[in-house]
Amino acid sequence: MGNPGQTGLFSWHPVFMALAFCLCMAEAILLFSPEHSLFFFCSRKARIRLHWAGQTLAILCAALGLGFIISSRTRSELPHLASWHSWVGALTLLATIGQALCGLCLLCPRAARVSRVARLKLYHLTCGLVVYLMATVTVLLGMHSVWFQAQIKGAAWYLCLVLPLYPALVIMHQISSSYLPRKKMEMQIPRYLPVLSKDSQYWARPFY
């Protein structure tokens, strides 16, 4: 059942967007959580590869979801970007692409000529949290749409409203409490190390 005035293609939009952000992106981020990841037994290198695979699937699903909504509204001759849900969703997609490019630079720092990897990792973590929170807000705005409220009613609607919030809180706690403090400490390592000699203590030359 589509949105009033739209074609049946519209129904595929929430399906692929939910797969992209509520499943693939969430699981790709939770891969680095020892408490909430199904792949906690894997090495960090393997989890990084799985993270990339999950984020790639998220982008592909999001692209399909975007294609379906554009086709549906074009065929129905309805205006694009006509709601808060569409505007926040468009910004989320742009931010997701930016995050993917940032992750690509971290994956191949030499090819991308990245000199400060630790700082870029901090930006990637922080912006990744912001992107996922933007995706959560987009999902919540979509649940207030006419189409969704026509499909889900009563207590089930309130349950669906709460479901996206739990992984968002888990991810926010994971990044803010575990990774951000460590990355800040890595960035604050002094550029000069004390070196002891037989006579006195002097400062060595930069070690990086």
C-alpha positions in Angstrom: 0.0 0.0 0.0 1.6 3.3 -1.1 1.3 6.8 0.2 -1.8 8.6 -1.0 -1.2 9.9 -4.5 2.0 7.8 -5.0 2.7 4.6 -6.9 3.5 1.2 -5.5 7.2 1.9 -5.8 6.9 4.1 -2.7 6.5 1.0 -0.4 10.1 -0.1 -1.3 11.5 3.2 0.0 11.1 2.5 3.7 12.1 -1.1 3.3 15.5 -0.3 1.8 16.1 2.7 4.0 15.4 0.6 7.1 17.8 -2.0 5.8 20.4 0.6 5.2 20.4 2.6 8.4 18.6 0.5 11.0 20.3 -2.8 10.1 23.5 -2.4 8.0 24.9 0.8 9.4 23.9 0.0 13.0 25.6 -3.4 12.9 28.6 -2.0 11.1 29.2 0.4 14.0 28.4 -2.1 16.7 31.1 -4.4 15.3 33.6 -2.6 17.5 31.6 -3.1 20.6 32.7 -6.2 22.6 29.3 -6.3 24.4 26.9 -5.9 21.5 28.7 -7.4 18.5 28.1 -10.9 17.1 31.7 -10.9 15.8 33.5 -10.0 19.1 35.8 -13.1 18.5 37.2 -11.6 15.3 40.4 -9.7 15.1 40.4 -6.0 14.7 41.5 -6.2 11.1 38.6 -8.6 10.3 36.1 -6.3 12.1 37.4 -3.3 10.0 36.7 -5.3 6.9 33.3 -6.3 8.1 32.7 -2.7 9.0 33.5 -1.7 5.4 31.2 -4.4 4.0 28.3 -3.3 6.2 28.7 0.3 5.3 28.9 -0.6 1.6 25.7 -2.5 1.9 24.1 0.4 3.8 25.1 2.8 0.9 23.8 0.4 -1.7 20.4 -0.1 0.1 20.2 3.7 0.7 20.8 4.3 -3.1 18.0 1.8 -3.9 15.7 3.5 -1.4 16.5 6.9 -2.9 15.8 5.6 -6.4 12.4 4.2 -5.5 11.2 7.4 -3.8 12.4 9.6 -6.6 10.7 7.4 -9.2 7.5 7.2 -7.2 7.2 11.0 -6.7 8.2 11.7 -10.3 5.6 9.3 -11.7 3.0 10.7 -9.4 4.0 14.3 -10.3 4.6 15.2 -6.7 7.2 17.7 -5.5 10.5 16.5 -4.0 11.9 17.6 -0.7 8.4 18.6 0.6 8.8 17.6 4.2 11.2 17.7 7.2 11.7 13.9 6.7 12.9 14.4 3.1 15.2 17.3 4.0 16.9 15.6 6.9 17.1 12.4 4.9 18.8 14.1 2.1 21.3 15.7 4.5 21.9 12.3 6.1 22.6 10.7 2.7 25.2 13.4 1.9 26.8 13.0 5.3 26.9 9.3 4.8 28.8 9.7 1.5 31.2 12.1 3.2 31.8 9.5 6.0 32.5 6.8 3.4 35.1 9.0 1.7 36.7 9.7 5.1 36.7 6.0 5.9 38.4 5.3 2.5 41.1 7.8 3.4 41.7 5.9 6.7 41.7 2.6 4.8 44.4 3.8 2.4 46.2 6.7 4.2 49.3 6.6 2.1 47.3 6.8 -1.2 45.1 9.6 0.2 48.2 11.4 1.6 46.9 11.6 5.1 49.5 12.9 7.5 47.5 12.9 10.8 45.7 9.6 10.9 44.8 9.8 14.6 43.1 13.2 14.1 41.2 11.9 11.0 40.1 8.9 13.1 38.7 11.2 15.7 36.8 13.1 13.1 35.5 9.9 11.6 34.3 8.6 14.9 32.6 11.9 15.9 31.0 12.5 12.5 29.9 8.9 12.3 28.0 9.3 15.6 26.4 12.5 14.2 25.4 10.7 10.9 23.8 7.8 12.8 21.8 10.2 15.0 20.7 12.1 11.9 19.5 8.8 10.4 17.6 8.0 13.6 15.9 11.4 13.5 15.0 10.7 9.8 13.5 7.4 10.7 11.5 9.0 13.5 10.2 11.7 11.2 9.2 9.0 8.7 7.1 7.3 11.4 5.1 10.5 11.7 4.2 10.3 7.9 0.7 9.6 6.7 1.8 6.4 5.1 3.4 4.9 8.2 0.5 5.9 10.5 -1.9 4.3 8.1 0.1 1.0 8.3 0.9 1.0 12.0 -1.6 2.1 14.6 -2.2 2.1 18.3 0.4 0.7 20.8 2.4 -0.8 17.9 3.1 2.7 16.6 4.6 3.7 20.0 6.6 0.5 20.1 8.1 1.2 16.6 8.8 4.8 17.8 11.0 3.4 20.6 12.8 0.7 18.7 15.3 3.0 16.8 16.2 4.8 20.0 17.8 1.8 21.7 20.6 1.2 19.2 21.2 4.9 18.9 21.7 5.1 22.7 24.0 2.1 22.6 26.1 3.5 19.8 26.3 6.9 21.4 27.5 5.4 24.6 30.0 3.1 22.8 31.6 6.0 20.9 31.6 8.7 23.5 32.8 6.5 26.4 35.2 4.1 24.7 36.7 5.6 21.6 36.7 9.4 21.8 38.7 9.6 25.1 41.3 7.2 23.7 41.6 9.1 20.4 42.0 12.4 22.3 44.8 10.9 24.3 46.6 9.7 21.2 46.4 13.2 19.7 47.9 14.7 22.9 51.1 12.6 22.9 54.1 15.0 23.2 56.2 15.5 20.1 59.4 15.3 22.2 60.5 12.5 24.5 62.9 12.8 27.4 66.1 10.8 26.8 68.5 10.0 29.6 72.3 10.3 29.0 75.2 9.7 31.3 75.6 13.3 32.2 72.1 14.9 31.9 68.6 14.7 30.6 67.9 16.3 27.3 65.0 16.4 24.8 65.2 14.1 21.8 64.3 15.0 18.3 60.7 14.5 17.1 59.9 10.8 16.9 57.3 11.2 14.2 
